[in-house]
């Protein structure tokens, strides 16, 4: 676990090991979410990054139109 500090301008530096592990780039947008007293920064990804992530999914047990 890596520790960082909030600056006087409320800026936080993301440590190099974390940036490399998550493949973060300079200027990349992140969403800040507060839940249960914790702060989460979620990197935004372009829609193209999700292309094909359901490839090979078994649709056998999906609901039919009559069940909707």
Order of alpha helices (4+ residues) and beta strands (2+ residues): alpha-beta-beta
